[in-house]
């Protein structure tokens, strides 16, 4: 996380609370570091979801979490990308 100050774009993070990389603690630390450095970011963490929760081909697929995550991508992209 030593490069957090160099981040130059808004970030959207979609995380499973059961993921081990990053762990929920890692996500909380990253959120704190981004906030401390004044970086625009939006994080969503999904209970019961692990790594790859958005991939239909994986056993870890969580359809409800994936649907919510997908619903967050378009608004974030529209807000930050120079269409």
C-alpha positions as CSV (number, residue, x, y, z in Angstrom):
1,X,0.0,0.0,0.0
2,X,3.0,2.3,-0.1
3,X,1.9,3.6,-3.5
4,X,-1.6,4.7,-2.4
5,X,-0.7,8.4,-2.7
6,X,0.1,7.9,-6.4
7,X,-3.3,6.6,-7.3
8,X,-4.8,9.1,-9.8
9,X,-8.3,7.8,-10.5
10,X,-11.4,7.0,-8.5
11,X,-11.6,3.4,-7.5
12,X,-14.4,0.9,-7.2
13,X,-13.7,-2.2,-5.0
14,X,-16.0,-5.2,-4.9
15,X,-14.9,-7.7,-2.3
16,X,-16.1,-11.0,-0.8
17,X,-16.0,-11.1,2.9
18,X,-14.8,-14.7,2.8
19,X,-11.9,-13.9,0.5
20,X,-8.4,-14.5,1.8
21,X,-6.6,-12.2,-0.6
22,X,-7.5,-9.5,0.1
23,X,-8.9,-10.3,3.6
24,X,-11.6,-8.1,5.1
25,X,-8.8,-6.6,7.2
26,X,-6.7,-5.9,4.1
27,X,-9.8,-4.1,2.6
28,X,-10.3,-2.1,5.8
29,X,-6.6,-1.1,5.8
30,X,-6.7,-0.1,2.1
31,X,-9.9,1.9,2.7
32,X,-8.3,3.7,5.6
33,X,-5.1,4.4,3.5
34,X,-7.2,5.7,0.6
35,X,-9.2,8.0,2.8
36,X,-6.1,9.3,4.6
37,X,-4.7,10.2,1.2
38,X,-7.9,11.9,0.0
39,X,-8.5,9.3,-2.8
40,X,-12.0,8.9,-4.1
41,X,-13.1,5.4,-3.7
42,X,-16.2,3.2,-3.2
43,X,-15.9,-0.2,-1.6
44,X,-18.6,-2.9,-1.4
45,X,-18.1,-6.1,0.6
46,X,-20.4,-9.1,0.2
47,X,-21.2,-11.4,3.2
48,X,-20.7,-15.1,2.4
49,X,-18.8,-14.4,-0.8
50,X,-15.3,-15.5,-1.4
51,X,-12.8,-14.9,-4.2
52,X,-14.3,-15.2,-7.6
53,X,-17.9,-14.6,-6.4
54,X,-18.7,-12.9,-9.7
55,X,-17.6,-15.7,-12.0
56,X,-20.4,-18.1,-13.0
57,X,-17.9,-20.9,-13.8
58,X,-16.5,-21.0,-10.3
59,X,-17.9,-22.9,-7.3
60,X,-17.6,-19.7,-5.3
61,X,-20.1,-17.9,-7.6
62,X,-22.7,-15.9,-5.6
63,X,-25.5,-14.7,-7.9
64,X,-27.0,-12.1,-5.5
65,X,-23.6,-10.6,-4.7
66,X,-22.6,-10.7,-8.4
67,X,-25.8,-8.9,-9.4
68,X,-25.3,-6.2,-6.9
69,X,-21.6,-5.8,-7.9
70,X,-22.6,-5.6,-11.6
71,X,-25.1,-2.9,-10.7
72,X,-22.3,-0.8,-9.2
73,X,-19.9,-1.1,-12.1
74,X,-21.9,0.9,-14.7
75,X,-22.7,4.0,-12.5
76,X,-19.0,4.1,-11.4
77,X,-17.8,3.8,-15.0
78,X,-20.1,6.5,-16.3
79,X,-19.1,8.8,-13.4
80,X,-15.3,8.4,-13.9
81,X,-14.6,7.6,-17.6
82,X,-14.3,10.3,-20.2
83,X,-17.0,9.1,-22.6
